[in-house]
């Protein structure tokens, strides 16, 4: 591991975020190269996207085949790290003071790619896994697995209108969904309400803006910034995604519509109710949608 990982690297893995056309290569659940057992794979490439975001390209277990992950599904990444904050204030490196750190990630690449896959990772201060990934060097290994629980709704989605309420890193499953929709469901209109703190925090912005420009009759992306500096040049929406914005931008309840919610836990509380509950509550319920019209990622 080394600090040189923070340098800007001219890497082909940035193609997942730049000038990439949508691709719809659908694979049924149960075909992913990663199984319910963790498998170590190597970091092949990395590239800095922003001050706190990277694209990391990892090898597949079988580098002659695609990842074969189903639509919007995620992988679980695992590494073992020393436990800090012991009684003596030191970080120890023996087995008794190590812990497994496991986090979910949804690739932004598709099954059109052979032998590798790309993750868009935001490196949070104090985030154990994200800081580990930030300091990985090419050739370092990390373990991944895939379980049935992490299989999500499958494309084709079969709706005329799809709304997406997205927060922060929740955009990565939505990028997967947009690949499938823009390349395979030409009659579907998608509206994305994407909330972030500031303009520099918008993950995948270049790709989303490029797709919105190229598929302007099918895709609209509205960025909503909650903590953007008042004196900045930002001309878009400010504050938080609201009931009024949803009513203005999304198709009405009953209008062959499906709404995806993907983001931090607080987002589910506000818009849809707990992610693990089949019941619908929050703003989407107040607008008039029913539980069959909302999918919680």
Buried (B, 14 or more C-beta within 10 A) or exposed (E): EEEEBEEEBEBEBBBBBEEBEBBBBBBEBEBBBBEEEBBEBBBBBBBBBEEBBBBBBBBBBEEEEBBBBBBBBBBBBBBEBEEEEEEEEEEEEEEEBEEEBBBBBBBBBBBBBEBBBBBBBBBBEEBBBBEBBBBBEBEBEBBBBBBEEBBBBBBEBEBEBBBBBBBBBBBBBBBBBBBBBBBBBEEBBBBBBBBBEEBBBBBBBBBBEBBBEEBEEBBBBBBBBBEBEEEEEBEEBBEEBBBEBBEEBBBEBEEEBBBBBBBEEEBBEBBBBEBEEEEBBBBBBEBEBEBEBBBBB
